[in-house]
């Protein structure tokens, strides 16, 4: 399963994690700028991608609708791209287990709050 990075994440995150997550794509390149959450949801579902986001709306959609698609919600306020990339790389095994688990629809990864 590939990762689809939401628009609220920098495209540089995709570049930083591409070696660890082959096939990672960004919403802006796949759908365009300003895509509605419903369009992103349907695109991810249709292409078997897991949505990686900072957006709590996708967390809520995941709880209500379940999967597919799977949602990886990064619980952080205004994180730097390097932090997000490092978090995903450092949690790679956990992400792979989540993606392989047919019963899981939401994974929450937290970054420490910046002072």
C-alpha positions as CSV (number, residue, x, y, z in Angstrom):
1,X,0.0,0.0,0.0
2,X,1.3,3.4,-0.9
3,X,1.1,6.7,1.1
4,X,-0.8,9.7,-0.1
5,X,0.4,12.9,1.7
6,X,-2.3,15.4,2.4
7,X,-2.0,19.0,1.2
8,X,-1.3,20.2,4.7
9,X,2.1,18.4,4.5
10,X,4.9,19.8,2.5
11,X,5.8,18.1,-0.8
12,X,9.3,17.9,0.6
13,X,8.2,15.2,3.0
14,X,7.4,12.9,0.1
15,X,10.9,13.5,-1.2
16,X,12.5,12.9,2.2
17,X,10.7,9.5,2.7
18,X,10.7,8.2,-0.8
19,X,13.6,5.7,-0.2
20,X,11.7,4.2,2.8
21,X,8.2,4.4,1.3
22,X,8.4,3.7,-2.4
23,X,5.4,5.0,-4.3
24,X,4.7,7.9,-1.9
25,X,2.7,10.6,-3.6
26,X,1.4,14.1,-2.7
27,X,-2.2,15.3,-3.1
28,X,-1.1,18.4,-5.0
29,X,0.6,16.3,-7.7
30,X,-2.1,13.6,-7.9
31,X,-5.3,15.6,-7.5
32,X,-4.3,19.3,-7.4
33,X,-4.3,22.1,-5.0
34,X,-7.4,22.7,-2.8
35,X,-8.9,19.3,-3.3
36,X,-11.9,18.6,-1.0
37,X,-11.5,16.0,1.7
38,X,-14.2,13.9,0.1
39,X,-12.3,13.9,-3.2
40,X,-9.0,12.9,-1.4
41,X,-10.9,10.2,0.5
42,X,-12.3,8.7,-2.7
43,X,-9.0,8.9,-4.6
44,X,-7.2,7.2,-1.8
45,X,-9.8,4.5,-1.6
46,X,-9.8,3.9,-5.4
47,X,-6.0,3.8,-5.6
48,X,-5.4,1.7,-2.4
49,X,-3.4,4.5,-0.7
50,X,-3.2,5.4,3.0
51,X,-3.8,9.1,3.7
52,X,-1.1,10.8,5.8
53,X,-2.4,14.0,7.3
54,X,-2.4,16.6,10.0
55,X,-6.1,17.2,9.4
56,X,-8.4,16.1,12.2
57,X,-11.2,15.8,9.7
58,X,-9.7,12.7,8.3
59,X,-9.4,11.3,11.8
60,X,-13.1,11.8,12.1
61,X,-13.9,10.3,8.7
62,X,-11.9,7.3,9.6
63,X,-13.8,6.7,12.8
64,X,-17.1,7.2,11.1
65,X,-16.4,5.4,7.8
66,X,-13.7,2.9,8.7
67,X,-11.4,1.8,5.9
68,X,-10.5,1.8,3.2
69,X,-8.7,4.0,3.0
70,X,-6.5,3.9,6.0
71,X,-5.6,7.1,7.7
72,X,-2.3,8.0,9.4
73,X,-3.0,11.1,11.5
74,X,0.0,13.0,12.7
75,X,-1.0,14.7,16.0
76,X,1.2,17.8,15.9
77,X,0.8,21.6,15.6
78,X,2.7,23.2,12.8
79,X,5.5,20.6,12.6
80,X,8.5,21.1,10.4
81,X,8.8,18.9,7.3
82,X,12.0,17.3,8.7
83,X,10.1,16.3,11.9
84,X,7.3,14.7,9.9
85,X,9.7,12.8,7.7
86,X,11.8,11.6,10.6
87,X,8.6,10.5,12.5
88,X,7.4,8.4,9.5
89,X,10.8,6.9,8.9
90,X,11.4,6.1,12.6
91,X,8.0,4.5,12.9
92,X,8.3,2.6,9.6
93,X,7.8,-0.9,11.1
94,X,4.8,0.3,13.0
95,X,3.4,1.8,9.8
96,X,3.9,-1.4,7.9
97,X,2.2,-3.4,10.6
98,X,-0.7,-1.0,10.6
99,X,-1.0,-1.1,6.8
100,X,-1.0,-4.9,6.8
101,X,-3.7,-5.1,9.5
102,X,-7.0,-5.5,7.8
103,X,-8.9,-4.5,11.0
104,X,-7.2,-1.2,11.6
105,X,-8.3,2.0,10.0
106,X,-6.6,4.8,11.9
107,X,-3.1,5.2,13.2
108,X,-2.2,8.2,15.4
109,X,1.4,9.3,15.5
110,X,2.3,12.2,17.9
111,X,5.1,14.7,17.7
112,X,6.0,16.7,20.8
113,X,4.6,20.2,20.9
114,X,7.0,22.9,20.0
115,X,7.5,25.5,22.7
